[in-house]
């Protein structure tokens, strides 16, 4: 099984990679290849016996998303993003990374052809709900983001839906 992790150099990306390597598999299938992608070079998973590709790329840049899925990973963990504080300080960067990067990845998958349908895990944010919200949020709770970051993540959810 081949797994692609976008945002692999970030805190969640590193923790996910460590867990995948420790488990050695996902959903009963052995992981034999990891592609770790981020805008800065990710750290190699040294204890992983399979093949590891380390990629420094911005998914929102032309052709980078298509290149990221060229080997048709079975599962994609899309963690790449600019967090809320940075997205609010740099509006253009937030939309470029959080929305354009996500859209480029989804579009690359869509146009790849050959029936390619990887499992895609998208990390959203509680920011899509705005505030106030109840202690437990049901599946049909309305999206009312109050920040550009929340709007970017909500648009990503809508694109997936």
Backbone torsions as a table, in degrees:
resi	resn	phi	psi	omega
1	UNK	NA	138.2	179.2
2	UNK	-109.6	127.9	180.0
3	UNK	-120.5	132.8	173.4
4	UNK	-106.6	129.2	175.1
5	UNK	-117.7	113.2	173.2
6	UNK	-89.4	148.1	-174.8
7	UNK	73.6	28.5	-173.0
8	UNK	-68.2	-19.4	179.6
9	UNK	-86.6	-10.9	179.9
10	UNK	-79.1	173.2	-176.9
11	UNK	-58.0	-50.0	-179.3
12	UNK	-67.0	-39.7	178.8
13	UNK	-61.4	-42.7	178.5
14	UNK	-65.9	-43.7	179.9
15	UNK	-64.9	-41.9	178.2
16	UNK	-62.9	-45.8	179.6
17	UNK	-59.8	-44.4	177.8
18	UNK	-58.3	-42.7	-178.9
19	UNK	-67.5	-43.8	178.5
20	UNK	-60.7	-42.4	179.3
21	UNK	-66.0	-44.1	-180.0
22	UNK	-61.4	-43.6	-179.3
23	UNK	-74.4	-32.2	178.9
24	UNK	76.9	-5.5	-179.2
25	UNK	-159.8	175.3	179.5
26	UNK	-147.6	127.5	179.7
27	UNK	53.4	41.2	176.7
28	UNK	79.6	4.0	179.3
29	UNK	-113.0	138.1	178.9
30	UNK	-72.6	137.1	176.6
31	UNK	-86.9	121.0	178.5
32	UNK	-112.5	-9.8	177.6
33	UNK	-148.2	135.6	174.0
34	UNK	-120.6	133.0	169.0
35	UNK	-114.1	118.9	-177.8
36	UNK	-109.6	117.7	-173.2
37	UNK	-124.3	137.6	173.1
38	UNK	-162.4	170.1	178.4
39	UNK	-71.4	-22.1	172.1
40	UNK	-113.5	152.9	-178.0
41	UNK	-59.3	123.2	177.4
42	UNK	-70.4	163.4	176.5
43	UNK	-83.4	133.5	-180.0
44	UNK	-69.7	140.5	176.2
45	UNK	-81.2	95.3	-170.7
46	UNK	-64.6	-29.6	-176.9
47	UNK	-90.4	5.9	179.9
48	UNK	-84.2	126.0	-176.9
49	UNK	-82.7	-19.9	-178.5
50	UNK	-81.2	-173.0	179.6
51	UNK	-78.7	139.1	177.0
52	UNK	-127.7	126.9	172.3
53	UNK	-106.0	128.0	177.9
54	UNK	-105.5	123.5	-174.7
55	UNK	-127.6	124.9	172.2
56	UNK	-102.9	107.7	-177.1
57	UNK	-158.3	154.3	175.0
58	UNK	-103.2	113.8	-177.0
59	UNK	-58.3	-24.7	-179.0
60	UNK	-79.8	-11.3	178.5
61	UNK	-76.1	146.1	-177.9
62	UNK	-51.4	132.9	175.5
63	UNK	69.6	-4.5	-177.8
64	UNK	-69.7	-39.0	179.2
65	UNK	-67.0	-41.9	177.7
66	UNK	-61.8	-40.0	177.9
67	UNK	-65.5	-36.6	-178.0
68	UNK	-64.4	-30.5	-178.3
69	UNK	-104.7	7.9	-176.9
70	UNK	-52.5	-38.8	179.7
71	UNK	-86.9	9.0	175.6
72	UNK	52.1	66.1	177.1
73	UNK	-59.0	146.1	179.6
74	UNK	-72.4	-37.4	-179.3
75	UNK	-132.5	137.4	177.5
76	UNK	-122.6	122.3	171.6
77	UNK	-99.6	106.6	-177.0
78	UNK	-93.9	92.0	-179.0
79	UNK	-104.7	-10.4	-175.6
80	UNK	-59.7	134.3	178.5
81	UNK	175.7	162.2	172.9
82	UNK	-99.6	127.0	-176.2
83	UNK	-71.3	167.7	-168.6
84	UNK	-54.2	-48.1	-177.8
85	UNK	-60.0	-46.0	179.7
86	UNK	-68.5	-37.6	178.8
87	UNK	-64.1	-33.1	178.8
88	UNK	-77.6	-35.2	179.1
89	UNK	-71.7	-34.0	-179.2
90	UNK	-126.7	84.2	-174.8
91	UNK	-52.7	-48.5	-177.8
92	UNK	-63.5	-42.3	178.8
93	UNK	-63.9	-41.8	179.1
94	UNK	-58.0	-48.5	179.4
95	UNK	-68.3	-38.0	-179.7
96	UNK	-63.3	-47.7	-177.0
97	UNK	-77.9	-52.7	-172.7
98	UNK	-74.8	-34.4	-179.4
99	UNK	-101.1	-55.3	-176.4
100	UNK	-63.7	-38.8	177.9
101	UNK	-64.8	-42.9	177.8
102	UNK	-64.5	-46.7	180.0
103	UNK	-61.9	-40.6	178.8
104	UNK	-62.2	-41.0	178.7
105	UNK	-64.8	-48.1	-179.9
106	UNK	-62.8	-39.8	179.2
107	UNK	-67.5	-39.2	177.7
108	UNK	-61.1	-41.3	177.7
109	UNK	-65.4	-45.5	-176.9
110	UNK	-59.4	-43.5	-174.6
111	UNK	-90.1	-1.2	-175.3
112	UNK	-66.9	-25.8	175.3
113	UNK	76.2	-177.2	177.1
114	UNK	66.4	20.2	178.9
115	UNK	72.2	18.5	-179.0
116	UNK	-66.7	119.5	179.9
117	UNK	-140.3	81.7	179.3
118	UNK	-72.5	159.0	170.0
119	UNK	-76.2	128.5	-177.5
120	UNK	-119.0	124.8	176.0
121	UNK	-109.5	116.8	-176.8
122	UNK	-108.0	128.5	176.8
123	UNK	-93.0	118.9	177.1
124	UNK	-101.1	-148.2	-176.5
125	UNK	-158.5	153.1	173.6
126	UNK	-64.0	-17.5	179.7
127	UNK	-62.6	-17.1	178.3
128	UNK	-67.4	-21.4	-176.9
129	UNK	-89.8	-14.6	-175.8
130	UNK	67.0	-143.6	179.4
131	UNK	-158.4	158.0	-5.7
132	UNK	-79.7	161.1	175.3
133	UNK	-140.2	157.7	-177.1
134	UNK	-72.1	169.6	179.3
135	UNK	-60.8	-37.8	177.2
136	UNK	-117.4	125.1	-176.4
137	UNK	-100.4	117.0	179.0
138	UNK	-74.9	164.5	-178.1
139	UNK	-60.2	-28.9	-176.7
140	UNK	-97.2	15.7	179.1
141	UNK	-66.7	139.2	-175.3
142	UNK	-70.5	146.3	176.1
143	UNK	-93.4	120.2	176.9
144	UNK	-139.8	68.2	-177.1
145	UNK	-61.6	143.3	-179.8
146	UNK	-107.2	-2.0	-178.3
147	UNK	-131.2	163.1	176.6
148	UNK	-64.3	-36.9	177.5
149	UNK	-59.9	-47.6	178.3
150	UNK	-60.7	-40.1	178.1
151	UNK	-64.7	-41.5	179.1
152	UNK	-60.7	-44.9	180.0
153	UNK	-69.0	-38.3	177.7
154	UNK	-64.2	-39.8	177.5
155	UNK	-63.9	-40.0	175.9
156	UNK	-59.0	-42.8	176.8
157	UNK	-62.2	-42.6	-179.5
158	UNK	-64.7	-40.0	177.5
159	UNK	-61.1	-40.4	178.4
160	UNK	-68.6	-38.0	-179.0
161	UNK	-67.4	NA	NA
